[in-house]
Amino acid sequence: MAATQAATRPQPSGLLVVDKPRGVTSHDLVAAARAGLHTKKVGHAGTLDPMATGVLVIGFGNATKLLSYIVDHDKTYEATIRLGRATETDDADGALIEPDETTADADALTGTAASRVADIVTSLDRGTIERTIAERLTGTIEQVPNAYSAIKINGQRAYDLARDGKDVALAARPVTVSAFTVLDMRAGYTDASRTDGPLIDGDELSSAGSEPDTVPVIDLDVRVSCSAGTYIRALGRDLGMILGCGGYLTRLRRTRVGRFDLASPDIAAHVATAHVEPHTFVNRAGETVTHNRAILDQTGDELLARTMSMEAAVHATMPVIDITAEDANNLRYGRRIPYDIREVSAAVVPAAGGAGGADGFGNGDVAAIVKRAKRGEATPVVVFAAS
C-alpha cells in the first residue's frame, strides 16, 4: 500500500533561482537540481555561458511550462569588457585574434597592426567610449551573435558547428539595449599571450625594470539592461570594433531575469548557490576524462525551502487573476471563463486561509495560463494538473 501511494504521489512543482558559478554549463546546473530535488522533469530559462555567473531560473514539475515565458523577459548583466584585444568567442575562453583582423580604422593609421591598436587604446578616454556606447550601442540595434553561441542552425548548435571547423554565418537580429552604463574604467597593460591576464598598472610595469611581452588594454566595468536574445559578448566585440581596437569579455554576471532579481529581498530568499568540482570518469571510448560538474550547496529540506511554490512562481512570471474552483475545473476541460483580461495571465485559485510563505504566497491552485478570447472571456493556452 505504501509503495502504491509513493508511486502515485504527485511530483513537486516550482521554481529555483540558482546563482550559477563560473566553469559549468546551464545543463550542469539542471542535472544538479534534478539530483537535489529528486525529480526528472527539470529545465532552465535562458542559457548562460560556462564563463558567466548569476541568475539561472530552474523550473521543475509543472513549472517547466513557465520557462518559455520567463526566457522572454528582459535581463540585466554586469560585465568587464577588455578593449585592445579580440578573441574568436568574444570572451576570455576563446583564442586570441590578431589585431589586423579586428581593427576597423587600420587604413587611417600607420605602423604595424599591433602598434595601431596600441595607439588607439592609449588615446581613448572615458568620454569617447561613453559617447560611442550611447550613439551606436543603445536603443534598438542590429546585432550579429557570435558563431560560438547556443543558437540552433538546422537543429545543431552554432558552437558545435564552429568547433567542428564549419563556417557559421548568423544573421543580424534586432535587440533592444535599454541601458548600457560604464561603471568603471581602468587603463593598463596585460600579458600579450593571455586572454585572462591581470591588468598591470603602467607605473608597476616601469618599476619592474624589465620589458615583458605586454600590450596596452582598457578594462571597462559595465551594466547592461536589455531585451531577451541580446548577447553581451557581442556588445563588447562591437564596441571594440567601432573604436578600432577589438574587445571581448573577461567577466559576465547576470543579476536579473525579469522580476527574478538577486537584489530583491523576495527573490533572495529563494536563491540557491552552487560550486564546481572536477569529475573524472572513463568515457565510452575507454578514455579517462575530467570535466567540471556543478554541486548545489543546499540539499534536502534546505533546498526545498528555497524553492518557489507554483503560486509564487506565476506571480513572479506574469499577471495573475484570482479565480474560483469552478473556474479552474472549466479551464481544465478547455472551457472559457468570464474574465476580461488584456494580456496573457495565470489563473489561480488562492490558497484557503490566505498567504503562508515568506514571500507572501501559499500553495494556491494554479489552474492555467489564459489569454483573451474576446471581450469578457478568457481561454486557456496552458493547463496545469490539479495540485
Phi, psi and omega in degrees: 000314180298320180295321179295318179297319180295322182290329184263356181297130181297143179287147179292155179223146177163189180238150175228128177261114182256134172274095187294133174276166178283144172104000176227162180271167175297324178297324177299320179291323176298317179298319179295320179292322179300318179288319183290327181265353179056046178216149186271329187274092184222141176209178180226162181248096174096109183290139170249137177299155177306325181290335188279156175234173172110204192295119170232112180275120181247130178249146177222152183064221181299334183291347176297336178287347178274342190297324180293337176278320182293323184296337180274357179290154175289164189220160174233137180231153167239136187212164170242122177258127175261115178266139179120348176220170175214153179229164181295328184259000183067016173216179186288352179276351184262168178283146179293145176252139180298145186304325184293346179273351185236349185279116183285329187253030185302321184290340183273354184235164178249169179094182179290163179301317181296319180289327177296315179298317180299320179296318180297312183299314183289344179265350183288143173233166185298322180300316179297316180296315182292324177294319179297317178298314183295322186274329189244338189231022178232146184094205177274120184230164173265127184231134175260115179296155176293149179299330178270065179232171183273006179297139181268137175237112183051043176085356180247144178293140180300321182293330176292318178295317181296320180291336177276004178083012180272149178290130180239115179245106179261138182284150175294148180222147179284134174224161180242122176254103185280334177208135179217094190249132173275118181271327181200153179224129180228125178257145179180209181229159176214164179301124184293341184263356185241148174268340184244021181294150179291156176279125182253128178293145181300319179295321179296323179294318180293320183288344180290339177072016179225174181239072179295161180282088182237163177226149178286138178217166173234130174258122178250123169269125185228159171235130184233128170249132191205169178284164175300144178091357178278133177258116180292327175303318181291327176296317178297316177299313184292323176299315179296321179293318180296320180284344177088018185230355183084155179196150177204168181269137170252348179207141176212129179223126176269120183258346183206138168232105184057236179274357179274085188245126181299336180277351181277127178301324180296324180278325182304327181293343183252006183277126174258146179250164182211162175227172185248135176229143175289142181231120181252133181208168177257123183278183184295337179275002180083011181268143175276121186235142175236128174217166181283147170227154182268136178236121177290138180283338179254143179223166173055227184297327180295320178292316179299325180294338181269353180283150176268132176296165178301321180297313179296323182296315181289327177296328178278347187259323188199173174299152184231139172242139176276132181232174178265168177298325178294319177300317181299318179297318179297317180298320182290344174261010177081011182272154176283157176235152187277071178230138180262106181239157181252338183219164179303132186218163174263137179256120189229134169270112185301150179295141178297136179089000176088190185290151180221342182276168180296336180269004178092003181238146178257220181244057177297160182273106177277108188272320187192165164257129187237158175229167180291126175268310173198179182303124177085003180221142176237144181237147182286141172246333174222132180243138179251143175296150180298136181280000000 
